[in-house]
Amino acid sequence: MFQKCWAPVVMSCLALTSVAHAEPLKTRNVLEIWPAGVAPGSENSPAKLTITERSKVAFWPDRAITGITRPNLTAFVPDKPNGTAVIVAPGGAYARIVLDKEAGEMARWLNPYGVTVFLMQYRLPAEGHANGKDAPLQDAQRAVRFVRAHAKEWNLNPARIGFLGASAAGHMGASLDVQFAKKVYEPVDAADALSARPDFSLLLYPVVSMEAATTHLESRTNLIGKDPSPELIKAYSPDQNITKDAPPTFVVLAEDDPAVPPANGIGFCNGLNKAGVSCELHTYKEGGHGFGIRDARQLPVSAWPNLAADWLKAKGFIQ
């Protein structure tokens, strides 16, 4: 059932605590993905939820969130749902979650196509969680299983659940692509018997590799530390763990990205295609890093949402 709770991000806050009781899904419902609210392994984390407004322009919000111990999804329900859902995970170098440009704008883009959007707040690995380096993947797996478990009551198709990750959350999405079946937490309820494989993925300027020559150093340090072993680097580099079972994936990036080398997304997409997995790659000369939707305006990279929509149509996820 739903339970009243407090959330500083949205006005209404409803936490789902049981998979057994159906409730209608409404826009801005906040759904805690773990039954206990606090995620397993985060009970003793010192992290305190903090939201920082970084913008100096009132009509151009740029909020960053840290201190998450109760991962959640905020629902955005379209007027005419078509059964497809996308879990949207904003980036932030695994040091913060950038709430506005890589979250809310994605809902405004996808809702008119009939897609139900779930904006995700996930745990950051360096904030005192047990086995923190697996916390993002734990939350990503759980989010997919959670939505899939509620698909019938929310009028969703359990075979049309996608994941969109930007920047460091692109690493989370790429990891989910290739390690959706990796056991990174003990089952907590019936939902965990379901597959965590997304049916499709969209990755924006993603961090993928943990190799020193191509990684985004801040993301790597926050995830696996300052001096990771070769074994750890390989284990947390999705491009080195590709399987033929990964879902179809769409990747977009800019060649002038000053933060995340384009080789991350390019190499991952090429690797997927070599493994027989459909991956569509779009690269642009200009765009920098973190362009999302609003910062892509006036540049050719601004075409990416339309191209992604065409790709989703071709795959049968929207009409």
Protein Blocks (a to p, Z undefined) as FASTA:
>chain_A
ZZddddfkbmbdcddfbfkbccdddehiacdfbfnlpaghilmpcbdcddddfbfbfklc
cdddehiabdcddddddfbdghiacddddeehhpaccfklmmmmmmmmmmmnopacdddd
dddfklopahkllmmmmmmmmmmmmmmmmmmmnopafklcccddehjlmmmmmmmmmmmm
pcfbdcfbfklmpcfbdfbdcdehiafbfcfklmcfklmmmmnojbdcfklmmmmmmklm
ccfkbccddddddfklckbgfklmmmmmmmmmmnopacdddddfbhbjoklmmmmgoiak
lmmmmmmmmmmmmnopaZZ
